[in-house]
Amino acid sequence: MTWYVYVLLNDAGVTYTGIAKDVTARLKSHNAGNGAKFTRGRGPWRPIHIEGPMDHGDALRREIAIKRDAGFKSRLRKTDAAMAFYSDATEIPAVPGAYVLLITLAGDTEIHLARQPAKTLAAGRYLYCGSARGPGGLRARIARHLRRDKTVRWHVDQLTSTGQALGAWVFPDGDECALTACLANFPVPIPGFGSSDCRSCRSHLLAWPQGMSLPAFSAGD
Ligand SMILES: [Zn+2]
């Protein structure tokens, strides 16, 4: 259960679907011209969709299914046009706002919250809604999430240091609780996670099961 299926998009609107164990490293090779013949010289590429972790056979089957499914890729392009996903923090504006962070856990991960027994998060995809109001705004905060090597300070740091934050959708001036509300149908793995000082949300961390599509986010006004 260590493989991911990913879909990349370039500025010409062309998609490329592939599989990898380390999507971040594979994206770097695609953009360096070494990832695949098809992607060479047609970049820069950026990820617009990721599924996994799954075993190698399932990843190969899913890759073929996506390659044949023009409607699925068309929906991905439309969603991407409405909401920018950043996997490189240097491209994010350094302004205050809210974000939805995409995190993958390759294995079951034990999470420690204050005054509660440890909880286990199953391997899979997670979405974390947060906000950045300090110096450097969204750019500094997402850069910190994308770095695995850090002092664990917030709940979410336990996921982004053990697992891998792949990137974020960002909403300048947005509100994290409005983003969480858009994900009301998504399962809450740990009630209260990241929302201990929030009255309206069950949790700012949601699981993203296979087969569920992301909603169009609205980050309030
Ligand atoms: Zn909230």
Residues whose N, C-alpha, C, O or C-beta is under 5 A from the ligand:
A	BS01	ZN	C177 S195 C198 C201
